[in-house]
Amino acid sequence: MDADRMEQLEPVFRDALASVAQRLNAFVIDGGTDVGVMRLLGRARSALEGSFPLIGVASFATVSIPGQASSARSDAAPLEPHHSHFLLVPGGSWGDEAPWLSAAASALAGPASSVTVLVNGGEVAYDDVARSIAANRPTIVVAGSGRTADRLVAAINGQATDERAQALVSSGLVRVAGPVDDADMVAATLSAALSPVQDPRAPA
């Protein structure tokens, strides 16, 4: 993402995503590298002096690790320094981490509520959303954040020509939050999705 897009997205990461995660003490999992949305999330956690676990899941060969030999890939990315934990997994290509990321989210959530949040996103995002759907995990798409996220929003609104987006939204598990410049609205949508579902048979 260019600098203008990063600046546009910064408030939604700080005032919505990281803020809700801190309030709920939620586990947050992403790709862990010091680029794009992972950089924004790490910096948002730092700006809030957050204590919520922020776990980066990355394929070993796609990241550069301080104090270790260089990765075989010329486009290896550094790890984002404000994450609390990293899970480095097998794989030599971008996207190889996707099944591990989804499995880690399911394992950490257990019976609790969990969601996938898509902000912007490239080609790998389609696979991430597909794996979320396969795990019966809802995806919240932030409208106006660009690229894959906006293609999914267009599909929900019946305006898409992207067949992959149409297939994903047909699951009924893709929801829209936003617009991106309304952090309060995004935060409210995320909070509602992560609130425990009360059994209607339970006593009040």
CORPEHU-V836079 format. One record per backbone hydrogen bond with DSSP energy under -0.5 kcal/mol. CO is the residue of the C=O (numbers start at 1). NH is the residue of the N-H. E is the energy in kcal/mol with one decimal. If there is no record, write none. Layout:
co=CO nh=NH e=E
co=CO nh=NH e=E
This chain:
co=2 nh=6 e=-2.3
co=3 nh=7 e=-2.4
co=4 nh=8 e=-2.1
co=5 nh=9 e=-2.1
co=6 nh=10 e=-1.4
co=7 nh=11 e=-0.5
co=9 nh=13 e=-1.5
co=10 nh=14 e=-2.3
co=11 nh=15 e=-3.3
co=12 nh=16 e=-0.9
co=12 nh=17 e=-2.3
co=13 nh=18 e=-3.1
co=14 nh=19 e=-0.6
co=16 nh=20 e=-2.7
co=17 nh=21 e=-2.2
co=18 nh=22 e=-2.5
co=19 nh=23 e=-2.2
co=20 nh=24 e=-2.4
co=21 nh=25 e=-0.9
co=21 nh=26 e=-2.0
co=28 nh=55 e=-3.1
co=30 nh=57 e=-3.1
co=32 nh=80 e=-2.8
co=33 nh=35 e=-1.7
co=35 nh=38 e=-1.1
co=35 nh=39 e=-1.5
co=36 nh=40 e=-2.0
co=37 nh=41 e=-2.4
co=38 nh=42 e=-2.3
co=39 nh=43 e=-2.5
co=40 nh=44 e=-2.1
co=41 nh=45 e=-2.3
co=42 nh=46 e=-2.0
co=43 nh=47 e=-2.7
co=44 nh=48 e=-1.8
co=45 nh=50 e=-3.3
co=46 nh=49 e=-1.3
co=53 nh=28 e=-2.3
co=53 nh=55 e=-0.5
co=54 nh=56 e=-0.5
co=54 nh=84 e=-1.5
co=54 nh=85 e=-1.9
co=55 nh=30 e=-2.2
co=55 nh=57 e=-0.5
co=56 nh=58 e=-0.6
co=56 nh=87 e=-3.2
co=58 nh=89 e=-2.6
co=59 nh=62 e=-1.9
co=60 nh=63 e=-1.1
co=61 nh=73 e=-0.7
co=62 nh=77 e=-2.5
co=64 nh=66 e=-0.5
co=64 nh=79 e=-0.8
co=65 nh=68 e=-2.0
co=73 nh=76 e=-1.0
co=77 nh=64 e=-2.2
co=78 nh=34 e=-2.9
co=80 nh=83 e=-1.3
co=85 nh=56 e=-2.5
co=86 nh=88 e=-0.5
co=87 nh=58 e=-1.9
co=87 nh=89 e=-0.5
co=89 nh=60 e=-3.1
co=91 nh=61 e=-1.6
co=93 nh=96 e=-2.0
co=95 nh=98 e=-1.7
co=97 nh=101 e=-2.7
co=98 nh=102 e=-2.2
co=99 nh=103 e=-2.2
co=100 nh=104 e=-2.7
co=101 nh=105 e=-2.0
co=102 nh=106 e=-2.1
co=103 nh=107 e=-2.5
co=104 nh=108 e=-2.5
co=105 nh=109 e=-2.2
co=106 nh=110 e=-2.1
co=109 nh=112 e=-2.4
co=114 nh=138 e=-0.5
co=116 nh=118 e=-0.5
co=116 nh=140 e=-3.5
co=117 nh=119 e=-0.6
co=118 nh=142 e=-2.5
co=120 nh=149 e=-1.5
co=121 nh=148 e=-1.9
co=122 nh=125 e=-0.7
co=122 nh=126 e=-0.5
co=123 nh=126 e=-1.2
co=123 nh=127 e=-0.7
co=124 nh=128 e=-2.1
co=125 nh=129 e=-2.6
co=126 nh=130 e=-2.3
co=127 nh=131 e=-2.4
co=128 nh=132 e=-1.9
co=129 nh=133 e=-2.6
co=130 nh=134 e=-2.3
co=131 nh=135 e=-1.4
co=132 nh=137 e=-3.1
co=133 nh=136 e=-2.1
co=136 nh=138 e=-0.5
co=138 nh=116 e=-2.8
co=139 nh=141 e=-0.6
co=139 nh=175 e=-3.2
co=140 nh=118 e=-2.9
co=140 nh=142 e=-0.5
co=141 nh=143 e=-0.8
co=141 nh=177 e=-2.8
co=142 nh=145 e=-1.4
co=143 nh=180 e=-2.0
co=146 nh=149 e=-1.0
co=146 nh=150 e=-0.9
co=147 nh=151 e=-1.8
co=148 nh=152 e=-2.1
co=149 nh=153 e=-2.0
co=150 nh=154 e=-2.3
co=151 nh=155 e=-1.9
co=152 nh=156 e=-2.3
co=153 nh=157 e=-1.9
co=154 nh=159 e=-3.4
co=154 nh=160 e=-0.6
co=155 nh=158 e=-1.4
co=161 nh=163 e=-0.8
co=162 nh=166 e=-2.2
co=163 nh=167 e=-2.3
co=164 nh=168 e=-1.9
co=165 nh=169 e=-2.4
co=166 nh=170 e=-1.4
co=168 nh=171 e=-1.5
co=169 nh=172 e=-1.6
co=173 nh=139 e=-2.8
co=173 nh=175 e=-0.5
co=175 nh=141 e=-3.1
co=177 nh=143 e=-2.9
co=179 nh=182 e=-2.4
co=181 nh=183 e=-0.5
co=182 nh=186 e=-1.9
co=183 nh=187 e=-2.8
co=184 nh=188 e=-2.4
co=185 nh=189 e=-2.2
co=186 nh=190 e=-2.4
co=187 nh=191 e=-2.7
co=188 nh=192 e=-2.3
co=189 nh=193 e=-1.9
co=190 nh=194 e=-1.6
co=191 nh=195 e=-0.8
co=192 nh=195 e=-0.6
co=196 nh=198 e=-0.6
co=199 nh=202 e=-2.3
